[in-house]
């Protein structure tokens, strides 16, 4: 079993839909949770960063962490074609600055 | 403000050859990490350099080696290339001891290596 599991998709949705992306993990030591966005042929860029459990909102993006279930989510409201990318979850136990990544979910938002 | 820059962007090698990839970190950053990203997979941690020393290493063989220079730039070297080394190699920079920004890595666009 991998430390971080993420469905690769692809997930195809119409413009304006609410998108839900998820990851599960097995290492209970993880405390820092991140979502990165990676466009085709580009490096990942940090979207959201959350410490421990709870919600965090930034514009159209909301990150949720449920440590009791070892489950994290990223919600995208009013999705746009420009949101089409691969979304990578990542998590870290703290202090190492070396996150463990999921394999990424490919999202396609069609007009 | 220049971000993380990597070179070359693409390269093709044959099995058994050696390759060197280069990375300049984001201005003000002192820590460089290297990741390997195979097609359809997430980035896998290779190693991290800080103060010109390898601070941590992932599960990669000794064929993978690196270096960090006094100006914080870094090189990744891979010897005796195998077909399975074909991947996107990502460099990420960060600032050590940055408190709450744990895990906030800034990535370059990567070097795509193809081994034939």
Contacts between the chains, C-beta under 8 A, distances in Angstrom:
chain1	res1	chain2	res2	distance
A	4	B	42	7.7
A	6	B	42	7.4
A	8	B	40	6.5
A	32	B	102	4.9
A	32	B	103	5.0
A	34	B	103	5.4
A	34	B	104	7.7
A	41	B	109	7.5
A	42	B	109	5.5
A	42	B	110	7.8
A	43	B	4	7.4
A	43	B	90	5.5
A	43	B	92	7.8
A	43	B	107	3.4
A	43	B	108	5.2
A	43	B	109	4.9
A	43	B	110	5.4
A	44	B	43	7.0
A	44	B	90	7.5
A	44	B	105	7.9
A	44	B	107	5.0
A	45	B	107	6.9
A	46	B	104	5.7
A	46	B	105	7.1
A	46	B	106	7.7
A	49	B	101	7.5
A	49	B	103	6.9
A	49	B	104	6.3
A	51	B	100	7.2
A	88	B	42	5.5
A	88	B	43	7.5
A	90	B	42	7.9
A	90	B	103	6.6
A	91	B	103	7.9
A	92	B	102	6.1
A	92	B	103	4.5
A	94	B	102	5.8
A	95	B	102	7.3
A	96	B	56	6.5
A	97	B	31	6.8
A	97	B	33	7.8
A	97	B	48	7.5
A	97	B	94	5.6
A	97	B	96	7.2
A	97	B	102	6.0
A	97	B	103	6.2
A	97	B	105	7.7
A	98	B	33	6.6
A	98	B	45	5.5
A	98	B	48	6.2
A	98	B	56	6.0
A	98	B	103	8.0
A	99	B	103	4.5
A	99	B	105	7.2
A	100	B	45	7.6
A	101	B	35	8.0
A	101	B	42	3.6
A	101	B	43	5.0
A	101	B	44	7.6
A	102	B	42	5.3
A	103	B	40	6.9
A	103	B	41	5.1
A	103	B	42	4.5
A	104	B	40	7.9
A	104	B	41	7.6
A	104	B	42	5.4
